Amino acid sequence: MSPILTGVIASGISGNLTPPWSPEGAYDSLATVTVPSGGLASVTFAGIPTGYKHLQLRMSNTVGATIRFNGDTTTSNYRYHVLVGTGTNAIAATTANNAYSPAGGTTGTTVEILDILDYANTSKNKTLRSLGGFGDVSTGEAYITSNLWMSTAAINSITMTASFPQNSQFSLYGVK
């Protein structure tokens, strides 16, 4: 058990957490895709159920990905912002016309957690936030992003496109 988790559990035992604290059941695994030998050009989660407050997409791959919702390829419906730290530099960027997950290093593995907020709410545009990073032999980065899909439609499918290498993994969770 990790020291952080052990500390959280110990805090709960000593009465420092308000009952009923329970991390179990807060996330439901909806689907996981592991890229097979030969790689894939895209990964799609379709038929996403309603009934959750948010979605969380956990990704482990070695490339960035263009992300689209409900098959919407109208690039003007997407916006993207990123803040990157390399250990020696800080970089901020914004891009209109793209919902994008930052590219990883050439030999390191990118890991990213992307939260899709209020995905089923049909009275507002969809916002996303992510936290990620990668480490290479010679360099590494940590980053945070914010994304916008300018549509009030409930999200029922997510498609990511890139050249995903073997063993890249994508897991989608419903957040209660």
Secondary structure, 3 states (H helix, E strand, C coil): CCHHHHHHHHHHHCCCCCCCCCCCCCEEEEEEEECCCCCEEEEEEECCCCCCCEEEEEEEECCCEEEEECCCCCHHHEEEEEEEECCCCEEEEEEECCCEECCCCCCCCEEEEEEEECCCCCCCCEEEEEEEEEECCCCEEEEEEEEEECCCCCCCEEEEEEEECCCCEEEEEEEC
